[in-house]
Amino acid sequence: MAAPPPRRSPPAGAVPRAPGRRCARRPSGNRARAELPNVTVQVLPFERGAHSGMFGPYLLLSFPQVSSLDLALPKTPTGNIWTQREPEVARYRALFDDARTAALPQTESLALIHRIAKEHQQ
């Protein structure tokens, strides 16, 4: 079984709030990478309200080997804590699935990103 493609769901506020001078906000290779077949980008607009990803950032790592353990890495104010315990990993997986469900589909997310990038170029 192949590993699922990487998914990223940045909050909508992360898109238009790129700091720095105008030249630092120009679209880079990130836009091209977002359109690769093995990458999914979804934006979670403010209009969707509160969502399960608001408590803080975390990483979920899954591996294609059945014998491999999935890992969750929540980022906390005091550091990062790896967990392999299935109940905890399952909770992070459920939080991620809830946030992904609330996010815009990839086509709408990319259109929003392109529109905002174009606005910043003007």
Secondary structure, 3 states (H helix, E strand, C coil): CCCCCCEECCEHHHCCCCCCCHHHHCCCHHHHHHCCCCCEECCECHHHCCCCCCCCCEEEECCCCCCCCCEEEEEECCEECCECCHHHHHHHHHHHHHHHHHCCCHHHHHHHHHHHHHHHHC
